[in-house]
Amino acid sequence: MKVLSLYGQDLEQVRVIYQTEKGSPTAPRNLPPIAGRIAWARQLFRRIEAPMKMFKKNPDILKVRQRDVYYYYYYYY
C-alpha cells in the first residue's frame, strides 16, 4: 500500500531528525531551553502519532506484510 510506505518514509525521516538534532534541537522562539526541547520532542511525536491513530481506526490498511516493520519503528525507535 502506498499510504503505508509513505508513512514508513516519514518514520525514517523523523528518526534521522531525532538522531541528528537530539543534542541541540531547534527550539521555537521565546521559549526557555528545556521547554523548547520538550516542544521539539512533542512535535516529532505528533508527526508520527497522528497517522498511526488513523491506521488503528482502520485495521484493513494494516493487513499488509510491511505492517510489522512500521509497528517496530513506531514503538521501538
C-alpha positions as CSV (number, residue, x, y, z in Angstrom):
1,M,0.0,0.0,0.0
2,K,1.3,3.4,-1.0
3,V,0.0,5.1,2.2
4,L,1.8,2.7,4.4
5,S,5.1,3.0,2.5
6,L,4.9,6.8,2.7
7,Y,4.3,6.5,6.5
8,G,7.4,4.3,6.7
9,Q,9.4,7.0,4.9
10,D,8.1,9.6,7.3
11,L,9.1,7.4,10.3
12,E,12.6,7.1,8.9
13,Q,12.8,10.9,8.4
14,V,11.7,11.5,12.0
15,R,14.2,9.0,13.2
16,V,17.0,10.7,11.3
17,I,15.9,14.2,12.5
18,Y,15.8,12.9,16.1
19,Q,19.3,11.2,15.9
20,T,21.0,14.3,14.3
21,E,19.4,17.0,16.4
22,K,18.8,15.4,19.8
23,G,21.9,17.0,21.3
24,S,20.8,20.6,20.4
25,P,17.3,20.6,18.9
26,T,15.9,23.6,17.1
27,A,13.7,25.3,19.7
28,P,10.8,27.6,19.0
29,R,11.4,31.3,19.7
30,N,10.7,32.8,23.1
31,L,10.8,29.5,24.9
32,P,13.3,28.6,27.7
33,P,15.8,25.9,26.6
34,I,14.1,23.0,28.4
35,A,10.6,23.9,27.3
36,G,11.9,24.3,23.8
37,R,13.4,20.8,23.8
38,I,10.1,19.4,25.2
39,A,8.1,21.2,22.4
40,W,10.5,19.8,19.8
41,A,10.2,16.2,21.0
42,R,6.4,16.5,21.2
43,Q,6.3,17.9,17.7
44,L,8.2,14.9,16.3
45,F,6.0,12.5,18.3
46,R,2.8,14.2,16.9
47,R,4.2,13.8,13.4
48,I,4.3,10.0,13.7
49,E,1.4,9.6,16.1
50,A,-1.5,11.1,14.0
51,P,-1.2,8.7,11.1
52,M,-0.8,5.7,13.4
53,K,-4.1,6.6,15.1
54,M,-5.8,6.6,11.7
55,F,-4.2,3.2,10.9
56,K,-5.5,1.8,14.2
57,K,-9.0,3.0,13.5
58,N,-8.9,1.4,10.0
59,P,-7.4,-2.1,10.5
60,D,-7.8,-3.0,6.8
61,I,-4.8,-0.8,6.0
62,L,-2.6,-2.7,8.4
63,K,-3.2,-6.1,6.7
64,V,-0.1,-5.6,4.6
65,R,3.1,-7.6,5.2
66,Q,5.2,-4.5,5.9
67,R,2.9,-3.6,8.8
68,D,5.2,-5.3,11.3
69,V,8.2,-3.2,10.2
70,Y,6.3,0.0,10.7
71,Y,5.0,-1.1,14.1
72,Y,8.5,-1.8,15.2
73,Y,9.7,1.6,14.0
74,Y,6.8,3.3,15.8
75,Y,7.1,1.6,19.1
76,Y,10.9,1.0,19.4
77,Y,12.6,3.9,17.8
